[in-house]
Amino acid sequence: MSLSVRPQRRVLVTKINRSQSFAGVNSSADRPFRNLSPFTPTVSRKTGSRVSRMFSMSHKSPPPKVPQPNRLDEVYEALKKGLTAYLEVHQLELEKLSTQIRESKRNSRLGFLYDLDKQVKSIERFLRRLEFHASKIDELYEAYCIQRRLRDGAHNMVKAYSTGSPGSREARESLAEASKGYKEYTENMCLLENELESQLGEFHIRMKGLAGFARLCAGDQYEIFMKYGRQRWKLRGRIEVNSKQVWDSEEMVFLPLVTEFLSIKVTELKSLANHVVVGNVSCETKDLFAALPQVVAVDINDLGTLKLSLEVTWNPFDKDDQPSAASTVNKASTVNKRFSTYNQSPPDTPSLREQAFYVSVHQAELLRRHGQW
C-alpha cells in the first residue's frame, strides 16, 4: 500500500494491497514518491505490555470551524471502497460456511452442524449491521453535499450583492440575509463533517519493528513518537544481539480523522542530552480503510535506509459501538481460524439401518454367550 503526502503535493496513490508498502514522505523536503517492499523484522516485547488507547473520541471533540469539502470527498471515496471490501470478504466467508454445512449435513454430528450454524448467523448479523452502517454514511454524505450546494449559492449571492450598489435598503437586507444563510450552511457542514468523522471506526496499529539494514546495531536505543490530531503514542525500544528488538509498547488504537495526517518522529537516544532526530515524516491515512490487515513500511529518512514496519487493521466500528456478539476487529482472520479447525473431516454418524444391525449383532452375541443361540 502506498501513502501519499499532503494534498498540496501532486502524487500518484496506488491501490491498497495487503502486502504493499506504506511510504512515508518527509514533510520538510519535496522528494519523489516511492513504493517500498514490505518486511517483517524480528521484534520481542516486554512482558506485561498492553494495548494503549486514546480516549479523545473524535465525535466528542468540537466540530471544525471551517469545512474541508474536497478532503471529505477523498475520505468518503476511500471509506466506501473499504466498506465494500469488508462486505465482499464476509460474504465470501458466509458462502464458504454455507457450502460446508450443505456438504456435511448427511454425515455429521448435530453439535458440529449447530456450531457452524451459529457462525453463519453471526456473520449474517454482522453483514446486516455493516450494510446499515454504509447506508448511514451515504445519508450523511448526501446531506453534506446538499449543505455544500446551499453554501455555494449563498456565497455567490453575497458576492453579487457586495459588488453591486449597496445603496438601497432592499440590497442591504438581501446582503444580510445571504450572509446569515452562508454562516448557517457553513455551521451545518462542520457539524455533518464531525458526525461523519465519528463513523470512521478505528485503526489498530501494531508495532512490528525498525529495519535499517547496516544502520541498526546492538545497543542502539530509539524513541518513536506518533501524533494523529490530539492522539499521541510514544514508545521506546532497543536493539539487542541477533537483531532482536524490545519495545515497551505493543499496539495502539487511533480514531481516524478527516483532515489530519499521521506524523511519525523517530529519535535515536545516544546519551542523556544527546538525542539525534533520525526522521520526521507525515503520512496519509485514507488508504488504510481496508478489509484485511496490512503490513506497511514507512520511510523514516530521506535515503530510505531506516524503515518503520507497522501492522494496521481497520475496524469499521469503534469500541463504543461494539455489540457483545460482534468482536470483529479482524473478522476475516477469525473466520479463517475457525476454518482451520472445522476443515477436519467430521466424524461419521451411523445411519438407522446400521444402528439396527449393530443392535442385532450385539443381542446375538449375548444369546450365544448364554447358550440360547
C-alpha positions in Angstrom: 0.0 0.0 0.0 1.2 3.5 -0.9 0.8 6.5 1.3 0.7 9.9 -0.4 1.9 13.1 1.1 -0.1 16.2 2.0 -2.7 17.2 -0.5 -0.9 20.2 -1.9 1.7 17.9 -3.4 0.5 16.1 -6.5 1.4 12.4 -6.2 0.0 9.2 -7.5 -1.6 6.8 -5.0 -1.7 3.2 -6.0 -4.5 0.8 -5.0 -4.3 -0.7 -1.4 -2.9 -4.2 -1.3 -2.2 -6.2 1.8 1.5 -6.8 1.0 2.4 -3.4 -0.4 4.3 -0.6 1.4 3.4 2.4 3.5 5.6 5.1 2.1 6.1 8.0 4.5 7.3 11.2 3.0 9.5 13.8 4.7 7.4 16.8 5.4 10.4 19.2 5.2 11.6 18.4 1.8 10.0 17.8 -1.6 11.2 14.4 -2.9 9.7 11.9 -5.3 7.1 9.5 -4.2 8.4 5.9 -3.7 6.9 2.4 -3.3 8.5 0.2 -0.8 8.6 -3.6 -0.3 7.2 -4.9 3.0 9.4 -6.5 5.6 8.9 -8.2 9.0 11.8 -7.7 11.4 12.1 -9.8 14.5 10.6 -8.0 17.4 10.3 -9.2 21.0 8.2 -7.2 23.5 8.4 -6.8 27.2 6.0 -8.9 29.3 3.0 -7.0 30.6 2.7 -4.7 27.6 -0.9 -3.9 26.8 -3.0 -2.2 24.2 -2.8 1.6 24.5 -5.9 3.6 23.7 -6.7 7.3 23.4 -10.0 8.4 24.8 -10.2 11.7 23.0 -13.0 10.4 20.8 -13.4 12.4 17.5 -17.2 12.7 17.8 -16.8 14.1 21.3 -14.4 16.8 20.1 -15.8 20.1 18.9 -16.7 20.4 15.2 -14.2 22.3 13.0 -14.8 25.9 12.3 -14.0 25.7 8.6 -15.3 22.8 6.5 -13.0 20.9 4.1 -15.3 19.6 1.3 -12.5 18.4 -1.0 -10.8 16.4 1.7 -14.1 14.9 2.8 -14.8 13.8 -0.8 -11.4 11.9 -0.8 -12.0 10.3 2.6 -15.6 9.3 1.6 -14.4 7.5 -1.5 -11.7 5.7 0.4 -14.2 4.7 3.1 -16.7 3.4 0.6 -14.1 1.2 -1.0 -13.1 -0.1 2.4 -16.7 -0.9 3.4 -17.3 -2.6 0.0 -14.2 -4.8 0.5 -15.4 -5.6 4.0 -18.8 -6.7 2.7 -17.1 -8.9 0.0 -14.8 -10.6 2.4 -17.5 -11.5 4.8 -19.9 -12.5 2.1 -17.3 -14.9 0.8 -16.8 -16.4 4.2 -20.5 -16.8 4.6 -20.7 -18.7 1.3 -17.9 -21.0 2.4 -19.6 -21.8 5.7 -22.9 -22.4 3.9 -21.2 -24.8 1.4 -19.6 -26.6 4.3 -22.9 -27.1 6.1 -24.5 -28.5 2.9 -21.7 -30.9 2.4 -21.6 -32.1 6.0 -25.4 -32.4 6.7 -25.6 -36.0 5.7 -22.6 -37.2 7.5 -22.0 -35.1 10.6 -22.9 -34.9 14.3 -25.6 -32.5 15.4 -23.2 -30.5 17.6 -20.9 -29.9 14.6 -23.7 -28.6 12.5 -25.0 -26.5 15.3 -21.7 -24.7 15.8 -21.4 -24.0 12.1 -25.0 -22.6 12.0 -24.1 -20.3 14.9 -21.2 -18.9 12.9 -23.4 -18.4 9.9 -26.0 -16.5 11.9 -23.3 -14.4 13.5 -21.8 -13.3 10.1 -25.3 -12.6 8.8 -26.0 -10.3 11.6 -22.6 -8.6 11.1 -23.3 -8.1 7.4 -26.7 -6.5 8.1 -25.1 -4.2 10.6 -22.4 -3.3 8.1 -24.9 -2.6 5.4 -26.8 -0.3 7.7 -23.6 1.5 8.7 -22.8 2.0 5.0 -26.3 3.4 4.3 -25.9 5.8 7.3 -22.6 7.1 5.9 -24.3 7.6 2.5 -27.1 9.6 4.1 -24.6 11.8 6.0 -22.6 12.5 2.8 -25.7 13.3 0.8 -26.9 15.8 3.5 -23.3 17.3 3.5 -23.5 17.7 -0.3 -26.8 19.5 0.0 -25.5 21.9 2.5 -22.4 22.5 0.4 -24.6 23.4 -2.6 -26.6 25.8 -0.5 -23.5 27.3 0.9 -22.1 27.8 -2.6 -25.3 29.5 -3.6 -25.3 31.8 -0.6 -21.6 32.7 -1.3 -22.5 33.7 -4.9 -25.4 35.8 -3.6 -23.1 37.6 -1.1 -20.5 38.2 -3.8 -23.2 39.6 -6.2 -24.7 41.9 -3.6 -21.3 43.1 -2.5 -20.1 44.0 -6.0 -23.4 45.8 -6.8 -24.6 49.2 -5.5 -25.4 48.7 -1.8 -27.3 52.0 -1.6 -30.9 50.7 -1.5 -32.4 49.2 1.7 -33.5 46.1 -0.1 -30.0 45.4 -1.3 -28.6 45.7 2.3 -31.3 43.4 3.6 -30.7 40.8 0.9 -26.9 41.0 1.6 -27.5 40.5 5.4 -29.9 37.6 4.7 -27.4 35.9 2.3 -24.6 36.4 4.8 -26.7 34.8 7.5 -27.5 31.9 5.3 -23.9 31.4 4.3 -22.9 31.3 8.0 -25.7 28.8 8.8 -24.8 26.4 6.0 -21.1 26.6 7.0 -22.0 25.5 10.5 -24.2 22.7 9.2 -21.3 21.4 7.1 -19.0 21.5 10.1 -21.5 19.5 12.2 -22.0 16.9 9.4 -18.3 16.6 8.8 -17.8 16.0 12.5 -20.6 13.4 12.6 -19.2 11.6 9.6 -15.8 11.6 11.2 -17.3 9.7 14.2 -18.4 6.9 11.9 -14.9 6.1 10.5 -14.2 3.3 13.1 -10.7 2.5 14.4 -7.2 2.0 13.2 -5.4 -0.8 15.3 -1.7 -0.2 14.8 0.7 -2.9 15.9 4.4 -2.2 16.2 6.5 -4.6 14.1 9.9 -3.0 14.5 12.6 -1.0 12.7 14.7 -2.1 9.8 17.9 -0.3 8.9 20.0 -2.9 7.1 23.5 -1.9 8.2 22.3 1.0 10.3 20.9 -0.8 13.3 23.4 -2.1 15.8 23.2 -3.9 19.1 22.8 -1.5 21.9 21.1 1.3 19.9 18.0 2.8 21.5 15.2 4.6 19.7 12.2 6.6 20.6 9.1 6.7 18.2 6.5 9.4 18.6 3.3 9.3 16.6 0.9 12.2 16.5 -2.6 12.0 15.0 -4.6 15.0 15.7 -5.0 15.1 19.5 -3.9 11.5 19.8 -0.4 10.6 20.9 1.7 7.4 21.1 5.2 7.3 22.4 7.3 4.1 22.6 10.9 3.3 23.2 12.9 0.3 22.2 16.4 -1.0 21.9 18.3 -3.3 19.5 19.7 -6.4 21.1 22.0 -9.1 19.9 20.9 -11.3 17.0 18.9 -8.3 15.6 16.2 -8.7 18.2 14.2 -5.6 19.2 12.5 -4.9 22.6 9.8 -2.3 22.7 7.9 -1.0 25.8 4.5 -0.9 24.0 2.8 -3.3 21.7 -0.1 -1.6 19.9 -2.3 1.5 19.7 -5.8 2.3 18.7 -6.2 5.5 16.7 -9.5 7.0 15.7 -9.5 8.1 12.0 -9.7 11.8 11.3 -10.8 13.6 8.2 -8.3 16.4 7.8 -5.3 15.3 9.9 -2.2 13.3 8.8 -0.3 10.8 10.8 3.0 12.3 12.0 5.9 10.0 12.9 9.1 11.1 14.5 12.0 8.7 15.2 14.8 9.8 17.6 18.0 7.9 18.4 18.8 8.1 22.1 22.6 8.2 22.4 23.2 9.8 25.8 21.4 11.8 28.5 21.2 15.0 26.5 22.5 14.0 23.1 19.5 12.8 21.0 19.6 12.7 17.3 16.4 13.0 15.2 16.6 10.4 12.5 13.5 11.5 10.6 10.1 13.3 10.9 7.5 12.2 8.3 3.9 12.9 7.7 1.7 10.2 6.2 -1.6 9.9 4.5 -4.2 7.7 6.3 -7.2 7.5 4.0 -5.6 4.5 2.2 -5.8 2.4 5.4 -9.5 1.7 5.0 -9.1 -1.9 4.0 -10.8 -5.2 4.9 -7.7 -7.2 5.8 -4.7 -6.3 8.0 -1.8 -4.7 6.2 1.9 -4.9 7.0 3.2 -1.5 5.8 6.6 0.1 5.8 7.4 3.8 6.4 10.5 5.6 5.1 11.9 7.4 8.1 14.8 9.2 6.5 15.4 10.7 3.0 17.6 7.9 1.8 15.2 5.1 3.0 17.9 3.4 4.9 15.7 3.3 8.0 12.2 2.0 7.8 9.4 1.5 10.4 7.2 -1.6 10.0 3.6 -1.4 11.2 0.7 -3.8 11.0 -2.6 -1.8 10.5 -6.0 -3.3 10.9 -9.1 -1.2 10.3 -12.3 -1.8 12.2 -15.4 0.0 10.8 -16.9 0.3 14.2 -15.3 1.9 17.2 -15.3 0.5 20.8 -18.4 2.4 21.9 -20.4 1.0 19.0 -19.4 -2.7 19.5 -22.1 -5.2 20.4 -21.3 -8.2 22.5 -21.5 -10.7 19.6 -19.6 -8.6 17.0 -15.9 -8.6 18.1 -14.9 -8.2 14.5 -11.7 -6.2 14.6 -10.2 -8.9 12.4 -13.2 -10.9 11.5 -11.7 -12.4 8.4 -8.7 -13.9 10.2 -11.0 -15.1 13.0 -13.2 -16.9 10.4 -10.1 -18.4 8.8 -9.0 -19.8 12.2 -12.4 -21.5 12.5 -12.0 -22.9 9.1 -8.7 -24.5 10.1 -10.5 -26.1 12.9 -13.5 -27.3 11.1 -11.9 -28.3 7.8 -11.0 -31.6 9.5 -13.2 -34.5 8.4 -16.3 -34.7 10.6 -16.9 -38.0 12.5 -19.2 -40.4 10.7 -22.6 -40.9 12.2 -24.1 -44.4 11.7 -27.4 -44.5 9.8 -30.6 -46.0 11.4 -30.1 -49.3 9.4 -26.5 -49.6 10.6 -27.6 -48.9 14.2 -30.2 -51.7 13.9 -27.7 -54.1 12.5 -25.2 -53.3 15.4 -28.0 -53.9 17.9 -29.0 -57.3 16.4 -25.3 -58.4 16.3 -24.9 -57.4 20.0 -28.1 -59.3 21.0 -26.9 -62.4 19.1 -23.6 -62.3 20.9 -25.3 -62.1 24.2 -27.6 -65.1 23.4 -24.6 -67.2 22.2 -22.7 -66.5 25.4 -25.7 -67.7 27.5 -26.1 -70.8 25.3 -29.5 -69.8 23.9 -28.5 -69.5 20.3 
